[in-house]
Amino acid sequence: YKSGDTTLKGYLAYDDANADKRPGVLVVHEWWGHNEYARTRARKLAELGYIALAVDMYGDGKTAKHPDDAGKFSQEVMKNLPTGEARFRAAEELLKQQPQTDGSKIGAIGYCFGGSNVIDLARAGANVAAVVSMHGNLTTGMPAKAGEVKAAVLVVHGADDPIAPKSDRDALEAEMRAAGANWTILAFGGVLHNFTDPTSNRPPNSKFSAHANRYGYALAHAFIADALAGKL
């Protein structure tokens, strides 16, 4: 699919044994780019009864092998919010166009860079029912304005994440309160950054946490389901 002149390469997952329309979820990748991890998460959502699109925020499905490249790719998007918004909207429209999708019920979940991205999209007034940030950066140069956050916002976080310390969580809480948003923040004690990725093992910054991954996802899935059902 395309956003402007940029070709984007996503990954669509759904249960083809079910002919009914179903809610859709956009999966926004980590700073490494659209890789197998994002696709795995899309498939897990499909198993839960959604149609899920793992999006491409970098273009051409490119991925990084080194943190320097990952940082460069992610900053290109984070420093140009209109580009990120346009690429997200292109993915959203693609998802809505699928015959299996109930276009009135769309949510989004993001990881690391993707977690930051979905919060920024909520700040900018993205018209989706819910956004879930998993271990995303929480700071912004463009805070939400009163009445503009349409999505219910869930932040699932490691309390010891050095990428986004408690001061950032407190600032986000104050921002969401001032904006009148529907928000929830869950912080796991003793948990670091990137806790959902079983391959993550870079203490003191990043480390997989089995319990935070399990309970965080349980809440995320319940949150998305309730938001899409109009219960939040």
C-alpha positions as CSV (number, residue, x, y, z in Angstrom):
1,Y,0.0,0.0,0.0
2,K,1.1,3.6,-0.3
3,S,1.3,6.9,1.6
4,G,2.1,9.7,-0.8
5,D,5.0,8.5,-2.9
6,T,6.2,6.0,-0.2
7,T,5.5,2.3,-0.7
8,L,4.6,0.5,2.5
9,K,4.7,-3.2,3.2
10,G,2.3,-4.6,5.8
11,Y,1.2,-8.0,7.0
12,L,-2.4,-9.0,7.4
13,A,-3.6,-11.8,9.7
14,Y,-7.1,-13.2,10.2
15,D,-8.9,-16.5,10.6
16,D,-10.1,-17.4,7.2
17,A,-12.4,-20.1,8.6
18,N,-14.6,-17.3,9.8
19,A,-16.6,-15.4,7.2
20,D,-18.0,-12.8,9.7
21,K,-16.8,-9.2,9.9
22,R,-14.6,-8.6,12.9
23,P,-12.9,-5.7,14.7
24,G,-9.5,-4.6,13.4
25,V,-6.3,-3.9,15.2
26,L,-3.3,-2.0,13.8
27,V,0.1,-3.3,15.1
28,V,2.9,-0.7,15.1
29,H,6.4,-2.2,15.2
30,E,9.4,-1.6,17.4
31,W,12.3,0.6,16.3
32,W,13.8,-2.3,14.5
33,G,11.1,-2.0,11.8
34,H,8.4,-4.3,10.4
35,N,9.9,-7.7,11.4
36,E,8.8,-11.1,12.4
37,Y,8.0,-10.0,15.9
38,A,5.3,-7.6,14.7
39,R,3.9,-10.3,12.4
40,T,3.8,-12.7,15.3
41,R,1.8,-10.2,17.4
42,A,-0.6,-9.8,14.5
43,R,-1.2,-13.5,14.3
44,K,-1.8,-13.7,18.0
45,L,-4.5,-11.0,17.6
46,A,-6.0,-13.0,14.7
47,E,-6.2,-16.0,17.0
48,L,-8.3,-13.9,19.4
49,G,-10.8,-13.1,16.7
50,Y,-9.5,-9.8,15.3
51,I,-8.2,-9.0,11.8
52,A,-4.8,-7.5,12.5
53,L,-2.5,-5.4,10.2
54,A,1.2,-5.2,11.2
55,V,1.9,-1.8,9.6
56,D,5.1,-0.4,8.1
57,M,6.0,3.0,9.4
58,Y,9.5,3.2,7.7
59,G,8.7,2.4,4.1
60,D,9.5,-0.6,1.9
61,G,9.2,-2.9,4.9
62,K,12.8,-2.0,5.9
63,T,14.3,-3.2,9.1
64,A,17.4,-2.4,11.1
65,K,20.1,-4.8,12.3
66,H,22.1,-2.3,14.4
67,P,20.8,0.2,17.0
68,D,22.3,3.1,15.2
69,D,20.1,2.3,12.1
70,A,17.1,1.7,14.3
71,G,17.5,5.0,15.9
72,K,17.9,6.8,12.6
73,F,14.8,5.2,11.1
74,S,12.6,5.9,14.1
75,Q,13.8,9.5,14.5
76,E,12.9,10.2,10.9
77,V,9.3,9.4,11.7
78,M,9.2,10.8,15.2
79,K,10.6,14.2,14.1
80,N,8.0,14.4,11.3
81,L,4.6,13.7,13.0
82,P,2.6,14.5,9.8
83,T,4.5,11.8,8.0
84,G,3.8,9.3,10.7
85,E,0.1,10.3,10.9
86,A,-0.2,9.9,7.1
87,R,1.3,6.4,7.1
88,F,-0.9,5.3,10.0
89,R,-4.0,6.6,8.2
90,A,-3.0,4.7,5.1
91,A,-2.7,1.5,7.1
92,E,-6.0,2.2,8.8
93,E,-7.8,2.7,5.5
94,L,-6.2,-0.5,4.1
95,L,-7.5,-2.4,7.1
96,K,-11.0,-0.9,6.8
97,Q,-11.2,-1.9,3.2
98,Q,-10.7,-5.6,3.9
99,P,-14.0,-7.5,3.5
100,Q,-13.4,-9.2,6.9
101,T,-13.1,-5.9,8.8
102,D,-15.8,-4.1,10.7
103,G,-14.6,-0.6,9.9
104,S,-16.5,0.9,12.8
105,K,-14.3,-1.0,15.3
106,I,-10.6,-0.2,15.0
107,G,-7.9,-0.2,17.7
108,A,-4.1,0.0,17.7
109,I,-1.2,-1.5,19.7
110,G,2.4,-0.5,19.5
111,Y,5.7,-1.7,20.9
112,C,8.7,0.5,21.8
113,F,8.9,3.0,18.9
114,G,5.4,1.8,18.0
115,G,4.2,2.4,21.6
116,S,5.4,6.0,21.4
117,N,3.9,6.3,18.0
118,V,0.3,5.3,19.0
119,I,0.4,7.7,22.0
120,D,1.4,10.5,19.6
121,L,-1.4,9.5,17.3
122,A,-3.9,9.6,20.1
123,R,-2.5,13.0,21.1
124,A,-3.2,14.2,17.5
125,G,-6.8,13.0,17.7
126,A,-6.6,9.7,15.8
127,N,-10.2,8.4,15.3
128,V,-9.7,4.9,16.7
129,A,-11.4,3.4,19.7
130,A,-8.3,2.5,21.7
131,V,-4.5,2.7,21.6
132,V,-2.2,0.6,23.7
133,S,1.5,1.4,24.2
134,M,3.7,-1.4,25.3
135,H,7.0,0.0,26.8
136,G,7.0,3.1,24.6
137,N,8.7,6.4,25.1
138,L,6.2,8.7,26.8
139,T,7.6,12.2,26.1
140,T,6.4,14.6,23.4
141,G,7.0,18.0,22.0
142,M,3.3,18.2,21.0
143,P,1.2,17.5,24.1
144,A,-2.5,16.6,23.8
145,K,-4.9,19.5,23.9
146,A,-8.1,19.5,25.9
147,G,-10.9,17.5,24.2
148,E,-8.7,16.2,21.3
149,V,-7.9,12.7,22.5
150,K,-10.6,10.5,21.0
151,A,-9.1,7.1,21.7
152,A,-9.0,5.4,25.1
153,V,-5.3,5.2,26.1
154,L,-3.6,2.3,27.9
155,V,0.1,2.5,28.7
156,V,1.7,-0.8,29.9
157,H,5.2,-0.1,31.3
158,G,8.1,-1.3,33.3
159,A,8.5,0.8,36.4
160,D,12.3,0.5,36.1
161,D,12.4,1.3,32.4
162,P,15.3,3.8,32.0
163,I,13.9,4.9,28.6
164,A,10.9,6.3,30.3
165,P,11.4,6.9,34.0
166,K,8.7,7.7,36.6
167,S,9.0,11.5,35.9
168,D,7.9,10.8,32.3
169,R,4.9,8.7,33.5
170,D,3.9,11.4,35.9
171,A,4.1,14.0,33.1
172,L,2.0,11.8,30.8
173,E,-0.6,11.4,33.6
174,A,-0.8,15.1,34.1
175,E,-1.0,15.6,30.3
176,M,-3.8,13.1,29.9
177,R,-5.7,14.6,32.9
178,A,-5.5,18.1,31.4
179,A,-6.6,16.8,28.0
180,G,-9.7,15.1,29.6
181,A,-8.6,11.8,28.1
182,N,-9.7,8.3,29.0
183,W,-6.4,6.9,30.2
184,T,-4.9,4.0,32.2
185,I,-1.2,3.5,33.1
186,L,0.0,0.1,34.4
187,A,3.6,0.0,35.7
188,F,5.2,-3.4,36.7
189,G,7.7,-3.1,39.5
190,G,11.3,-4.2,38.8
191,V,10.6,-4.5,35.1
192,L,12.8,-2.9,32.4
193,H,12.3,-1.8,28.8
194,N,11.1,-4.1,26.0
195,F,9.7,-6.6,28.4
196,T,7.4,-8.3,25.8
197,D,10.2,-9.5,23.6
198,P,11.6,-13.0,24.6
199,T,14.8,-12.2,22.7
200,S,15.4,-9.0,24.7
201,N,18.3,-9.4,27.2
202,R,20.3,-6.1,27.5
203,P,20.3,-5.2,31.2
204,P,20.3,-2.7,32.7
205,N,18.1,-1.3,30.0
206,S,16.0,-4.1,28.4
207,K,15.0,-7.5,29.6
208,F,12.1,-9.8,28.9
209,S,9.7,-10.3,31.8
210,A,7.4,-13.3,31.6
211,H,4.9,-12.1,34.2
212,A,4.7,-8.5,32.8
213,N,4.3,-9.9,29.3
214,R,1.5,-12.2,30.4
215,Y,-0.5,-9.8,32.6
216,G,0.2,-6.8,30.4
217,Y,-1.3,-8.6,27.4
218,A,-4.2,-9.8,29.4
219,L,-5.1,-6.2,30.3
220,A,-4.3,-4.9,26.8
221,H,-6.6,-7.4,25.1
222,A,-9.4,-6.8,27.6
223,F,-9.0,-3.0,27.2
224,I,-9.1,-3.2,23.4
225,A,-12.2,-5.5,23.5
226,D,-14.1,-3.2,25.9
227,A,-13.2,-0.1,23.9
228,L,-14.3,-1.6,20.6
229,A,-17.5,-2.8,22.3
230,G,-18.2,0.8,23.6
231,K,-17.7,-0.2,27.3
232,L,-15.0,2.3,28.1
